[in-house]
Amino acid sequence: MKTFLPKIDKQKRDWHIVDAEGLVLGRIAEKVANVLRGRNKPTYTPHLDAGDFVVVINAEKIRVTGKKETEKEYQKYSGFRGGLKRIPLSVVREKHPERIIMSAVKGMLPKNRLGKKLLTKLKVYKGTEHPHTAQKPEPLDLN
């Protein structure tokens, strides 16, 4: 019996939309990462891109649990000595709230070329407006 490999170039990609208002960050990131990888499909293959596109709106209204609002920090390093910058979650939420969801989902994807390719199928926006209405995204069931 031969192993079945799906033809990725002929596969139909669906568009899903998620309203992040009031949802917990880690729980939504896990569901979105699984849809990006295609783990919700019967043709899932670990080394192939079989997933769908995901649009996340209301990124600034995401909820975190515990003390993460004050203690969670994002780090950037310039490469120079003393070039480490630590930015708390509250500051990132004010300036670039879409980066919160992007980094959470990025941490749940493979750390290779496939992971970078999968991350391009994630579109995150603050507010309810997004330019992907022509693709007719369907609401994603997060249960």
Backbone hydrogen bonds in HBPLUS format (Angstrom, degrees):
<---DONOR---> <-ACCEPTOR-->    atom                        ^
c    i                          cat <-CA-CA->   ^        H-A-AA   ^      H-
h    n   atom  resd res      DA  || num        DHA   H-A  angle D-A-AA Bond
n    s   type  num  typ     dist DA aas  dist angle  dist       angle   num
A0010-LYS N   A0007-LYS O   3.34 MM   3  5.68 142.9  2.49 104.1 113.4     1
A0011-GLN N   A0008-ILE O   3.23 MM   3  5.12 160.5  2.27 102.5 108.4     2
A0053-PHE N   A0014-ASP O   2.96 MM  39  6.22 155.8  2.02 172.7 169.5     3
A0138-GLU N   A0015-TRP O   2.95 MM 123  6.35 160.5  1.99 143.5 138.9     4
A0016-HIS N   A0053-PHE O   2.98 MM  37  6.22 149.0  2.08 137.5 146.8     5
A0055-VAL N   A0016-HIS O   2.78 MM  39  6.11 155.9  1.84 150.7 158.8     6
A0017-ILE N   A0138-GLU O   2.83 MM 121  5.78 146.9  1.94 137.6 140.1     7
A0140-LEU N   A0017-ILE O   3.04 MM 123  5.81 154.5  2.11 154.8 151.6     8
A0018-VAL N   A0055-VAL O   2.78 MM  37  6.20 150.8  1.87 161.2 168.8     9
A0057-ILE N   A0018-VAL O   2.94 MM  39  6.32 163.5  1.97 166.1 170.9    10
A0020-ALA N   A0057-ILE O   3.02 MM  37  6.09 171.7  2.02 158.0 158.3    11
A0023-LEU N   A0020-ALA O   3.21 MM   3  5.40 172.0  2.22 122.1 123.9    12
A0022-GLY N   A0061-LYS O   3.06 MM  39  6.13 171.2  2.07 148.8 147.1    13
A0063-ARG N   A0023-LEU O   2.84 MM  40  5.54 167.5  1.86 157.4 153.1    14
A0028-ILE N   A0024-VAL O   3.11 MM   4  6.27 162.2  2.14 159.2 164.0    15
A0025-LEU N   A0063-ARG O   2.93 MM  38  5.98 144.4  2.06 171.5 174.3    16
A0029-ALA N   A0025-LEU O   3.02 MM   4  6.12 155.9  2.08 148.8 156.2    17
A0030-GLU N   A0026-GLY O   3.09 MM   4  6.18 151.8  2.18 140.8 147.0    18
A0031-LYS N   A0027-ARG O   3.33 MM   4  6.55 160.7  2.37 142.1 146.3    19
A0032-VAL N   A0028-ILE O   2.99 MM   4  6.15 164.3  2.01 152.0 156.5    20
A0033-ALA N   A0029-ALA O   2.94 MM   4  6.00 158.3  1.98 144.9 151.0    21
A0034-ASN N   A0030-GLU O   3.15 MM   4  6.32 153.1  2.23 142.9 149.3    22
A0035-VAL N   A0031-LYS O   3.15 MM   4  6.46 151.7  2.24 145.6 152.8    23
A0036-LEU N   A0032-VAL O   2.93 MM   4  6.18 157.5  1.99 151.8 158.3    24
A0037-ARG N   A0033-ALA O   3.07 MM   4  6.25 150.0  2.16 143.5 150.8    25
A0038-GLY N   A0034-ASN O   3.00 MM   4  6.09 130.7  2.25 134.4 147.4    26
A0039-ARG N   A0034-ASN O   2.91 MM   5  5.22 150.4  2.00 159.1 157.6    27
A0052-ASP N   A0035-VAL O   3.18 MM  17  6.10 157.3  2.24 140.1 144.4    28
A0041-LYS N   A0038-GLY O   3.15 MM   3  5.60 162.7  2.18 118.0 119.5    29
A0048-LEU N   A0045-THR O   3.21 MM   3  5.54 170.9  2.22 119.0 121.4    30
A0054-VAL N   A0121-LYS O   3.11 MM  67  6.50 163.1  2.14 158.0 161.0    31
A0123-LYS N   A0054-VAL O   2.88 MM  69  6.19 168.0  1.89 166.1 169.1    32
A0056-VAL N   A0123-LYS O   2.75 MM  67  6.20 160.3  1.79 160.1 166.9    33
A0125-TYR N   A0056-VAL O   2.84 MM  69  6.17 155.8  1.90 162.8 171.0    34
A0058-ASN N   A0127-GLY O   2.92 MM  69  4.52 155.7  1.98 134.1 132.0    35
A0061-LYS N   A0058-ASN O   3.19 MM   3  5.62 159.8  2.23 111.1 117.2    36
A0059-ALA N   A0125-TYR O   3.33 MM  66  6.11 160.1  2.38 134.2 138.5    37
A0070-THR N   A0067-LYS O   3.15 MM   3  5.81 141.3  2.31 115.7 124.3    38
A0071-GLU N   A0067-LYS O   2.89 MM   4  5.91 160.6  1.92 158.5 164.3    39
A0072-LYS N   A0068-LYS O   3.00 MM   4  4.71 156.8  2.05 119.7 125.6    40
A0089-LEU N   A0072-LYS O   2.99 MM  17  5.67 145.3  2.11 158.5 153.2    41
A0074-TYR N   A0087-ILE O   2.79 MM  13  5.15 166.0  1.81 145.3 148.4    42
A0087-ILE N   A0074-TYR O   2.81 MM  13  5.15 167.2  1.83 153.2 157.6    43
A0076-LYS N   A0085-LYS O   2.90 MM   9  5.17 153.0  1.97 148.2 155.7    44
A0085-LYS N   A0076-LYS O   2.76 MM   9  5.17 167.8  1.78 160.9 164.8    45
A0078-SER N   A0083-GLY O   3.13 MM   5  5.08 158.0  2.18 123.1 129.2    46
A0083-GLY N   A0080-PHE O   3.02 MM   3  5.15 143.6  2.16 136.4 130.7    47
A0091-VAL N   A0088-PRO O   3.12 MM   3  5.58 129.5  2.38 108.8 120.4    48
A0092-VAL N   A0088-PRO O   3.22 MM   4  6.60 160.5  2.26 152.7 158.4    49
A0093-ARG N   A0089-LEU O   2.87 MM   4  6.03 152.8  1.95 151.1 158.8    50
A0094-GLU N   A0090-SER O   3.29 MM   4  6.49 143.4  2.43 133.8 141.7    51
A0095-LYS N   A0091-VAL O   3.07 MM   4  6.32 167.0  2.09 155.1 157.7    52
A0096-HIS N   A0092-VAL O   2.89 MM   4  5.32 137.6  2.07 134.7 147.4    53
A0099-ARG N   A0096-HIS O   3.15 MM   3  5.81 151.9  2.24 117.3 124.2    54
A0100-ILE N   A0097-PRO O   3.27 MM   3  5.64 147.8  2.38 106.6 114.6    55
A0102-MET N   A0098-GLU O   3.13 MM   4  6.31 164.3  2.15 149.6 154.6    56
A0103-SER N   A0099-ARG O   2.99 MM   4  5.93 163.9  2.02 141.6 145.2    57
A0104-ALA N   A0100-ILE O   3.20 MM   4  6.34 151.5  2.29 139.4 147.3    58
A0105-VAL N   A0101-ILE O   2.97 MM   4  6.14 163.6  1.99 155.5 159.0    59
A0106-LYS N   A0102-MET O   2.89 MM   4  5.96 155.7  1.95 144.6 152.5    60
A0107-GLY N   A0103-SER O   3.12 MM   4  6.19 146.7  2.23 137.9 144.6    61
A0108-MET N   A0105-VAL O   2.96 MM   3  5.22 147.2  2.07 105.7 115.9    62
A0109-LEU N   A0106-LYS O   3.33 MM   3  5.34 166.1  2.35 104.3 108.4    63
A0116-LYS N   A0112-ASN O   3.25 MM   4  6.65 154.4  2.32 151.5 158.1    64
A0117-LYS N   A0113-ARG O   3.05 MM   4  6.28 154.4  2.12 147.6 154.6    65
A0118-LEU N   A0114-LEU O   2.90 MM   4  6.14 154.4  1.96 150.9 158.1    66
A0119-LEU N   A0115-GLY O   3.07 MM   4  6.22 148.2  2.17 142.4 150.2    67
A0120-THR N   A0117-LYS O   3.29 MM   3  5.51 143.4  2.43  99.8 109.5    68
A0121-LYS N   A0118-LEU O   3.07 MM   3  5.60 159.1  2.11 113.2 119.8    69
A0122-LEU N   A0119-LEU O   3.24 MM   3  5.46 165.3  2.26 109.2 111.9    70
A0135-GLN N   A0132-HIS O   3.31 MM   3  5.60 145.3  2.44 102.9 111.5    71
A0136-LYS N   A0133-THR O   3.11 MM   3  5.28 159.5  2.16 107.1 113.4    72
